């Protein structure tokens, strides 16, 4: 098992410190740094800056939002980042959610499976330097009723096969991930309930006749180090409540549905009701300790090292650390602890 670090997306003034954290992760031997985006900092710019200050660590988008860019623009960005970094880029994609897709990008959140399949197909075609002519349900290139011309990317990509990762939560999207992607970007991954997600992925791999051994399973896992487990869990209750309760509506919340599939039906319902009633603090208090403990790494280094075995047994190949801390020094301390814990576990790649 390898370690990655997820620097998230930046909504405040600590952009430079997040870059500093990524640079430090490279010195510890971390495999990859992932940058996210919502409606604050964008992933490609963060990765460009990090790439200019590092030499070996992989650079991954987790995620670049599909509604934010045309597939051709994403192919151009992926080819440029991969070339500038000497083949270090990993293209993580996701459809985001209805609130961001429609509220921020003005793109209808409809038929995400079909849109994702066509999007990835076009991106891969462009990166292979094939002429892009596409007639799909969601994308048509070139447009048939104007002066548009089928084109080939001008840049010669450093690699024509930049690895593609998908962020997926629902069973059908997970199956699609196994079918067409090189890896899976997971959130709220619980080793005890891994099968609810990995079984659909394996079904997709089998349908496509692909080798599961080459597929990268990459959960982003919050990490808080300390001796008091309840104290460690406290900051993660609000984070969990935000996703399980507030990311979507009562009818459509992927994370709420995931919590239910993991056996937390009653808690998921209560959290959502409280959150949507604008009782966020109560919603956080309603998050069970077991849900936090199963989807995060908390406690002293020795407990974390032992817990890593559960992740390895569940099929995790790259564990991406979400280092909780308000300063670079605090986040760096967590990264050091995780590197030591992986060494102590004997699971290091």
N, C-alpha and C positions, 0 to 999 in steps of 0.2 A: 504494500500500500504506500502511496505517495502523499505528500502534503501540498496543498495549495493554500492561497490566502485570498479572501474576497474583501476588497477594499470598499465595496458597496457603491452607492452613489452619494455625491456630496451635495448637501443642501445649505451648508454653512460656510464659514471662512477657512476651514481646515483642509483645503485642497492640497496644499504643499505638504502637510503632515501625512496625508494619505499616501502620497507619492513616496515620502521618506519611509513609511512602513513597508511599502512594496520593495524598495531598494534593500531594506534590511532583511526582508524575507529571502532575497537571493543569497545573501551572505550565509544564511542558515541552511542553504541547500533545498529550499522549497522549489517544487516543480513548476508552478504556474501561479500567476496573479490574475485574478478575475476582477473586472470593473463592471458595475451595473449602471443602469439609467432608468429614471422614472420621468420626472419633469423638472429635473435640476441639472446636474452635470451630465454630459453625454459620455458614453463609453469610449468611442474611438479617440477623442481628444485626450482623455485620461491615459489611455493605453499608449498613445503616441509619446506623451510626456514621460511616462514610466519607461517605455522602451528606449528612449534617448539617454536614460540614466542607468540602464542595466545592460548586461551582456549575454546572459544565459537563460534567465528565467522565462518561461512561456508567458504569452500575453493573450488573455482570453476575455471575450465579451460575455458577460452573464447578467443581462442579455442586451443585444441590440434589438430594438423593438421592430417587429415586422410592419406595423402600420406607420412607422415613422419614416420609412425609406422605400423607394422602389427596389425591386430585386437587383436591377442593374446597378443602382447606386451602392447597394450593399456589396456587390461583387467588386466594384471599383475600390471601395474602402478596404475590403478584405485583402485584395491583391496588393494595394499600396502598403498597408500595415505589415503584411507578410514579407514583402520585398525589403522595406526599410529595416525590419528587424532580423533579416537573414533567416526567415522560415520559422519564426517563433509564434505566429498568430494562430489562435483557435477561435473560430466563428461560432459564438453562442447566440441563438435566435429564440424568440418567443413572441407570442401574439399579444402579450401584455394582458390587460383586462378591459372590460367595457368602459369603465370610468375614464381611464387614460386614453384608450383608443378613440373613443367618441368625443370625450370632453376636451382633450388636449390636441389630438392629431386630426380630429374631424373625419375619422374613418370608421365606417360602420363595423361593429363587431359581429359579423355574421359568417357562418360556415368556416370556422377557424381551421378545421382539419384540411379541407380542400385548398384553402388559401395557403396554408403552410406547405403542403406537398408541392404545389405549383411554384411557390417562392423558392424553395430549396432547389427544385429542378432547374429553374432559370439561373440561379446563382452558380450552380455547379457547371452548367453549360457555358456560362460566360468565363468562368475561371479556367476552363479547358481551352479557351480561345476558339471556341466554335462560334459560328455566326448565330446570333440569337434571333430566332424566329419562333414564335410561340403562339399557339391558339388554344387557350384554356378557358375554363369557366370564369376565372377571376382575372387573368392577365392575357392580354393580346398584344403581341409585338411582331412587327410594327402595327400601328393602327391601320385598319384596312381602307379607310376613307380619306386619307390625307397624304402628304408628301413624305411620310416616314419611310425609312430604309432599314432593312435588317443589317445590324452592325456586329462587328467583332471588337472586343476590348483592345484598345491600342497598346496598353501596357502588357509586357510579357510577364505573367505572374512568376514569382520565385518558385512556387509550387502550384501545379494545376489541381492539386487535391488537398487544399486547405481543410483541416478537420472541421466538420460541422457538428455542433451540439444543439440539442433542443431542450428548452425548459418546458416540461410538461407535467401535468398533475392528474388529469382525468384518464380513465382507462383507455379510451379510444386514442387519445393523443399520445399516451405512453406506447401503445402498440405501433402507432405511426413512427414514433421515435426509434423503436427497435428496427423498424423496416428501412428507414431512409437516413438515419443519422449515424455519426461515429461515436457519439456519447450522449449521456443524459445529465442535465443540470437539475438536481433535485433540491427541494426545500421541504422542511418539516419531515425529514427522513428519520424514521424510527426503525432500528434494526429488528425489533420484535415484530414489526408489522411490515417488513420489507416486501413480502410476497404480494401485497395488494398493489404494488407498483412494478416490481420486477417480473412478475408473471406475465402481465401484458407486454412488457418489453421483450421478454423471451419469445412470446408468441409472434411478435413482429419480426424478430430476428429469424425465427424458423420459417416464417412465410416467405421471407426474402432469400432464404438459403444462405444466411450470413453466419460467420463464426462469432459466437458469443465471447470468445477469449480476447478478441480485439476491440471489444466495446468498452468504453470508459464510463463508469458510474461515478458521478461527481456530486455528492450532496454538499451544500453549504451548511455548516454546522456551527451555531453560536457556541463560544467557549468562554466560560467565566471560571477563573481559578480561585479557590478559597477553601477554608476548612468548614464553614457553615453552609450546608447545602441549601437550606431555606433562604439564606441571605444571597447565595449565588443565583437562586432561581428567581428572586424578586424582580430584577430588571427585565427578565425574559417573559414575565407574565403579561406585561403591557404589549410587548412585541407580538406575542402569540394572540392576544385578544384583538389586536389591530387586524391581523390577517384572518383569523377564524371568524371574527365578528364583523369587521368593517370593510373588508375587501370585496365589495359587491353588494347585492341585494339579498333579500330573504330567498328569492327564487334562484339566484345564480351567484354562488360563492364557491370557487373551486377548493379553497382551503378548508372551508367548513365541511364540504363533502368529504374531503380527505380525512379530517378528524373523525368523522362519523364512520368511515370505512375502517379506521384504526381502532374502533371500539369505544369512542368517546361521544356517543350519540347525545346523551342527556346534557353533558357539559357543552357540547357544540351548540346545541339549541339555546341553552341559557346564556352563553357568552354572546351569541348573535343577538338575542332579544335585548339584552342589556346594552350592547354597543349601539345598536340601531335606535335605541331609546335615548341615546346621548348620555348614557351612564358608563362612560369608559372606565372609570376607576373601579366600579363594581364589576364590570366585565373582566378586568384584569384579575381581580380577586377571585373570580369564579373559575379561572384556569386551574385545572388540577395540577398538583406537583408532578404527578406521574407523566402527564403530557409533556411538561417542560423537560423532565429528566430523560425521557425517551427520545426527544428530538434535539437535545443539546448535550454538550459535554461540560459538566459542572463538578466542582469539588477539588480536592488536592490532586497533585500530579499522579500519585499512585493509583487513585481511583480512575482517573482519565486513561492512564496506560492500560489498565485492565479492561476498561470499557471499549477500547479500540478493537479488541478481539471480536466483539459483537458486530462492529461495522465491517470488519474483514470477512467474517463468516456470512454476512448478509450480501456480499458481493461488491462492496465498495472498493474501487481501485485508486481513486484520488479523493482524499478528504479535504475539502476546502474550508479553511478556518475563518469564521467571522469573529474577529478578535474584539471583544467588548472592552472599551476603555476610552476615556475622554481625551487622552493625550497620546502622542507617539510613544512615549516611554512606557505607558501602561499597555498599549497594544503590542509593543515589542517584547515586553515581558511575557505576555501570553504566547507569542510566537516561539520564544525560546523554550517555554514550558512544554509546548506541543511537540517541538523537535526532540526534546529530552524524553517525553512520554513515548513517542514513536520508537526511539532507540531502546527504551526500557522494555517495550512490548515485544521486541523482536520481529515486528511486522514490516519494518522498513524495506523499501524496494532497493 
